[in-house]
Amino acid sequence: MWHIDEIVKAVKGIPLSIEREFFTAISTDSRSIQDGDLFIPLSGNNFDGHAFIPLAYDKSHGGSLCEKGREDIAKSAKGTIILVDNTLQALIDLAKYKRKQTKAKYIAITGSNGKTTTKEILIHIIKNNVHVHYNEKNYNNIIGVSKSILSMERASEFCVFELGTNSKGEIKTLAEIIEPDISLITNINPSHLEGLFDLDGVLEEKLSLFAGTKEGGTILVNADDTYLSTRYKNGAKHTLSSFGIIHGADFNLAIIEDLGWKGYNISLKLSSDTIKAKTSLLGIHNLYNVLAAASIAYTIDASINHIARAIELFNPYSMRFQPVESGRGYMIVNDTYNANPSSMQWAIKTLLNLPCRGKRIAILGDMKELGDKTSYYHKELGRFLRENSISMVALMGEYVKDTFQELDGTNTRIFDSKQPLVEYVSKHAEEGDVILVKGSRALKMEEIVEALI
């Protein structure tokens, strides 16, 4: 419940009209707004939320924020109207205000790869013992995180947020909103280069999470990531912990046995404690996610036995290196959620290491948001494929034309659309084959998976 005085104070607003003084919740969507909610009209490239102020009031009978200079709309609108300089900044300010009212410990996770899976594993570990609030799916941008904080309806002991970015300064703003007590960066790899330009830009953007962590808080550094381990050694204001598989660290993971399609038996050294566990997740990249989540869980005093049990019970999420058995006897690895250069290479390496009685087939699509490095990284993908023994490669998209140029055409085909690609692969796939499907989210390559099953 929000009182108008709280709202005006938080957003530095000016009441234009007052019809209601108490509001049930905050909403940015006139389609789903509920009775008694306060509406925040956000604007984008193709829409202006101010146009929906009347509709929002008809559903909520509450009120709305309105940007100064738009009084023409506000004066004709019903309900409580509060004028602000900028509605997005007002949303951020309300989220900051609510964050300061809570006593929860805030945990923030970012990185080029693995942040969603790391968050989901962590939630799975701690949710049965403590009340935890978290941003669902991958609502990890400024609007998504702010709305998630504002949606909290009960006191939580922990709040876990995955933070994403595609432009400079976004992580800094997100860190200012949530003021994390504990922060972890999974890794630094080429991603979102349209907005971050190069790897140094990615590093600087991600490191702003550590800079924004509360003084006296804990930060966890990937000891195996060259960019992070060599750059971030300043723990003067924070408790500094490390995690790794290759190098010695405060938290380590070792593979006891590779179980093929059933995952791994692993050993976790968590500070002074060591436990054995089993995970059904496939690929070394996912073991880093397991280790990162376990490191945070241990840091917040989860018991080692509970950590081990939760890891064993965690299953991969849809479209994230998810094995699917076809009715035709071949196995498909659905890794279609997204793609960047490093995740492509991890996926291909895992494909090569999985048990396979037949052919290994890679169906790969464009990698988006690489800016002026797009051609370079798609050619690099081609060279990587050429150096490894993939029986058949099927490419789809515009950018993978550069990948195709690096490959021997005898086992590689390129397609402009899904249907001919599916027909080609269906003709050649046989029982015992393993098929990896991966590409950027914009390509919706899960439709290829569905067609091949």
Secondary structure, DSSP 4 states (H G I P E B T S, - for coil): -EEHHHHHHHHT-EEEE-S-SEES-EES-TTT--TTPEE---B-SS-BGGGGHHHHHHHHSSEEEEETT-HHHHHH--SEEEEES-HHHHHHHHHHHHHHH--PEEEEEE-SSSHHHHHHHHHHHHTTTS-EEE--TT--SHHHHHHHHHT--S--SEEEEE---SSTTHHHHHHHHH--SEEEE----S--HHHH-SHHHHHHHHHHHHHTSPTT-EEEEETT-HHHHHH----SSSEEEEEESSS--SEEEEEEEE-GGG-EEEEEEETTEEEEEEE---SHHHHHHHHHHHHHHHHTT--HHHHHHHHHH--PPTTSSEEEE-TTS-EEEE--S---HHHHHHHHHHHHHS--SS-EEEEEE-----GGGHHHHHHHHHHHHHHS--SEEEEESSTHHHHHHTS-TTSEEEESSHHHHHHHHHHH--TT-EEEEE--GGG-THHHHHHH-
